[in-house]
Structure formats: C-alpha cells, structure tokens
Amino acid sequence: MLGGMAARAYNTSMLKRLLPYLALAVALTGCIEFERQTVTYEHDAQADTLRIHQTYHAIYGADDVTQLSEKEREQLADVMKGQRTFFFANWIFELNVERFKEDLAGAVDPKTNSLEEAYRRAETNLLALLVANVRVENGKFYLNEKGQPCGTQRVTIRNVSKLVAAGNALARRALEVAMKGKETAAERELINASLARSEPFLTLIGQQIRFRFPLSKAEFDKLDADDEKVRRFFAEFARVGGAMAHENGEVHVRFGRTDAARETVTLPMAGKESYRGNALTHIRDTYGLAKEFDPKKDAEEFLRTKAAGPKK
C-alpha cells in the first residue's frame, strides 16, 4: 500500500534509507505481477501478534505475452522456497526473511556515535527482530472463476509492539541522515519539522494502521498526476475506508478501525501491464493447482486457529 506511493515521493536512495525493510526497490522489467490483492489481517494486541492472510489474484508475468521469462520463473521459485511476502505494490513492498538473515549476518558493529552509525544500529536491531518474529507460509495455487491463477500465503508476526518501535527508531535515524544530504534549506526544514513532532511515524492501534512521512505539498500533488492506474489505486483505497492527506509538510496515511476485530481489503495493483495468461501453464505444471479451493475459507481457518499461536 505505501510502497508504490512512497516510490513516487522519494528517489530510490531516499527510500532505501527511510524504509529499507518495508519499501525496498523500484519495479524492474521482468517481474511476476498480479491484478489484485486481498489482505485479511487480525492484530491481537493482548498476544502482541499480527496475523495476515494474503491472496494474490490473477498472477502473470510482465515480460512475454505467451509465457513466463526465465527471470520470472526464478523469481517465483525464490518466493516458493523462501519466506517472502508482498503488499500491494507489484512485489515491491515486501517482507523477505531470508534476505533479512543475510543482511543481519553481514552487519558490522558500529564503532562511532555518528548519525550514520546510529542508523546502522537501528537497522541491525530491526533486522534481528524481523528474523526472530516473522513467519511466512506459502499456501496453495488455484484458479479463480475466470480461470486465472491465484495464490495464497499465511503470515504471522510476533512481538509487534517491539517491531513497530524499532521501525519508528529506524525511520527517525534515516531521516536524520537524509537531512544532512539535502541541498536546500526548504528540504532540511521539511524533514526537521517532521522529526520535531512527538507522534511516531508508524502506529498500529486495534486494526488501524497509521503512517506519516515528510513530503512537500507539490510532491504530494504529483503522486497520481500522470498515471491512471495509480489514480484508480488511490480511489479504491479511499472507497474501502483508507485515507491519505497532506498536512504540516507530511503525508498521512490511515487504514482500518481501532475498534474492529479484523480487517479485509482488496485493491488493484498499480502496474503498467494488464493481465495475460502467461503464468498458468508454469504454475500448474510446477506447483500444481488446488481444486475447489476457497481463499476466504482458508483465511478463516488460519485466523480461527490463532489461539494455538504460530508454529515454531
């Protein structure tokens, strides 16, 4: 949800500094994509756990009209063998546990008290928490009513309050580092004003997710200025209860209700391509297709068993 929007708000290097383990990359040619995504989630505050059921509708490849490219097959295989899940931005906004492990193993202990070293400490802390607390289970592939291939995943995130706190600490350090590199006083003032506010950058209360980050009004107004699919995405986000507004030099995004027990949202992707049936044969022959599969029942089964806790 935030990945695609943020990608239009900041350049790539800024994104990697600001949210390096939530919005990680810019869409590249040769990607597995999907037309829509359904996310059903429950935040259990008492257990400090977030459970998410993912459904990817109408999976396809962007490269070739007739079949998946070799790169796309490798991408799909990487997802199936690892713990990797995606949120609303054409396989950009993601959690990738295996990569977190690799990055954590390569982390170097900071030697100074510089802003950059403080950033790296916050980064390592978040990495360690993600590795310890995120579990992704791949579900089944199936065909929807149009005969299009779809897939599911189950995601369990424990110690959510610690992860949110660590994410906020990293966002703050990233902005401090970014402010040093800004050339204009206006850019520095924008970031500094955001840092001066006491409220966190990310909050999760009940089922409501809130996120804020510094952005000029001019850049905010350009978010959907030249892309019809992005405009459609934002319109659907608002229609299903989401809100996005600009105030005090920041963009504020909100979704979900504080008093709800569960939330479900289905949104279209903001990709450049349209669905083509080039992934069906590969998915069917390589991974198989479940018969008479109901993703809503699968989500209900996953969330209903929450009392048992995540598997070790």
C-alpha positions, -999 to +999 in steps of 0.1 A: +000+000+000+027+025+010+055+011-012+042+023-046+031+057-033+064+062-015+084+053-046+068+083-063+075+106-034+112+100-029+141+089-050+154+054-047+183+062-024+160+080+000+136+051+001+163+027+009+174+049+038+139+056+051+122+022+050+149-003+039+130-034+051+095-023+041+098-005+008+129-018-008+131-014-045+118+001-077+098-021-101+121-036-127+113-052-160+108-089-157+086-092-127+058-115-116+028-094-111-009-098-102-041-079-109-054-075-074-045-085-038-067-093-008-052-088+026-071-101+057-055-093+090-060-095+127-039-076+152-042-094+186-029-067+210-030-090+240-009-116+223+012-088+206+007-107+173-004-098+138-017-125+115-022-118+078-037-139+051-027-129+016-045-137-017-028-127-050-054-126-078-046-132-114-009-138-114+011-131-146+045-121-160+053-087-174+080-098-199+064-120-225+028-123-236+029-160-241+050-174-212+070-165-181+106-155-188+134-173-172+139-145-147+103-145-138+104-183-132+134-178-109+116-151-090+086-173-085+108-202-073+126-179-049+092-169-034+081-206-031+113-218-014+118-188+010+098-167+035+088-138+014+055-119+012+043-088-007+019-059+000+001-040-028+029-027-049+036-053-076+060-073-055+079-043-041+065-036-007+077-068+010+090-088+039+118-112+030+130-132+059+158-149+041+173-116+029+169-102+065+191-132+077+217-125+051+218-088+059+220-095+096+249-119+091+268-092+072+261-064+096+292-047+111+292-034+147+293+004+147+325+020+160+314+056+164+285+077+175+279+094+141+244+097+127+253+070+101+264+046+128+233+053+148+213+045+117+231+012+113+225+002+149+188+009+144+189-011+112+205-041+128+181-041+157+151-041+133+167-069+112+172-091+143+136-086+154+122-093+119+142-126+116+131-137+150+094-128+147+082-130+111+070-163+097+057-167+061+039-199+050+032-204+013-003-216+006-019-232-025-023-220-060-058-223-075-079-209-104-105-182-099-139-181-116-122-166-147-096-195-149-068-172-138-040-185-115-041-171-079-020-179-048-022-175-010+001-170+019-002-170+057+019-146+077+025-145+114+043-116+131+050-118+168+062-091+192+045-065+170+050-036+195+087-042+195+088-042+157+068-010+154+091+007+180+122-005+161+107+007+128+100+041+142+135+043+156+150+034+122+127+059+103+139+087+127+176+078+122+171+075+084+156+110+083+184+124+104+209+110+079+189+121+049+186+157+062+224+160+061+224+153+024+197+178+014+209+207-006+181+233+001+170+248+033+134+240+024+141+203+022+160+203+055+133+223+072+106+199+060+125+169+075+134+187+107+098+197+113+087+161+109+114+149+133+104+175+159+068+161+162+063+137+191+040+112+174+055+081+159+059+076+122+041+043+123+013+032+147-009+002+150-039+006+173-066-021+172-067-029+134-059+007+124-025+013+107-013+049+105+018+061+088+033+096+083+064+109+065+077+143+053+067+153+018+062+187+002+027+197-010+040+200-045+053+164-045+021+152-028+000+167-056+021+148-082+016+114-067-012+104-091-008+132-117+003+112-147-008+076-140-043+064-144-037+031-126-022+050-096-053+072-095-075+041-096-055+026-068-059+056-046-096+059-054-101+022-044-081+027-013-104+056-002-135+036-012-126+007+011-120+030+041-084+042+036-074+079+039-045+098+027-040+135+033-013+162+034-009+184+064+020+202+081+045+192+055+037+155+057+017+128+040-006+109+065-019+075+055-045+056+075-064+023+071-085+002+094-106+007+125-094+009+161-124-010+174-126-038+148-116-074+154-105-080+118-099-061+086-100-071+049-090-050+019-089-059-018-070-034-040-059-033-077-023-031-084-008+000-099+013-018-125+018-008-161+007-041-177-026-058-179-033-095-171-022-120-197-025-158-193+013-165-195+018-179-160-009-206-159+010-234-176+042-230-155+023-227-122+001-257-130+030-279-141+055-268-114+034-262-083+000-277-090-035-262-087-058-270-058-093-280-068-124-263-052-102-240-032-119-211-013-094-184-002-120-169+022-124-202+040-086-206+040-083-172+057-110-180+082-092-213+091-059-196+096-072-168+117-095-191+137-066-211+149-048-181+164-052-193+199-027-221+192+000-195+183+025-196+154+043-228+146+080-230+157 
